[in-house]
Amino acid sequence: MSLVNSLPEYVEQKHDELLRSAVLGSESAKMFRLQTGVKTKSALNILNTAIQFQDGSACGFSAQGSSTISQREIEAPIVKVNMEFCDKELLNSALQHEVRVAAGQKTLPFENEFVADIMAQIDLGVEKMIWQGDKVGKASDNVLKWTDGILTHLKAEDGITKAENKLTHTGTYIPAFILDAVDKVVLAIPTPILNKAVIWMGYDYFRAFCVAMKNANLFHYNGDGVDNSKVYYPGSNIMVKAVAGLDGTGTIVAADPENLVFGCDMQHDAEKCDLWYSKDDQVFKLAVEFGIGTQVAFPNEVVISTKQEDEEEVKA
């Protein structure tokens, strides 16, 4: 019998738990409409109905109005992360006592810490892809080039076409303009979605928003705030939510979360997360594969406010 072939291999068994933490752990993905079963591309079926009231004082039937079914496409390319770790690199370090050299005793030192940190970084990358992904405009960005995000969909030709839903704000000191910017976003939210709307912004804007409300003596909001990454617009149930995916974008988005779609293929084994010890290469290897994509069902039901450079910023 072969001694090498009889040695036990280390394989991380919690595939689904790790994958779900990496992909669906994104704070935005948790709020959006989830569409599973997306394999590279999938159609999002859209229904638009237009009715017409008619004179009913006379007999007869005259069909008017229409129900139109159209499609918007979710593109969810397969993305992977491959990494390897040589535990022997720790032999000449203060951590050498964690290394198990003998055959058959291979375990990755600080395995939980390695995996947790990798998953956290994947989580952040997915969050940024959800909002900022741009296959054309960010083709040189290792994270954002894979799929189009929400902002790209909204700014596309078939995105928001109503001028009143596309706002701008200016200024260098965020607390000075953030209240006015959010006020204008609230006023622009389409009435049919007002009771379901959420306002998203980056943590940079969100902190400034909380500071501005405090400086304006708006002390009547509840205890949620900077530490909970959400507050409610004063006098309403409209949540203002901070997300890392909008950090640095200078963009505020208001929409019904059900109108923003996050696509993936969680129902099948196309995605996987494995950590194992490779006897051939004598290193630990980690492989993560997943497919994600986004789409906006009804762009004209979304409000976006983008930062516009003022004259002083342009001169600088």
Disulfide bonds with the S-S distance in Angstrom:
none
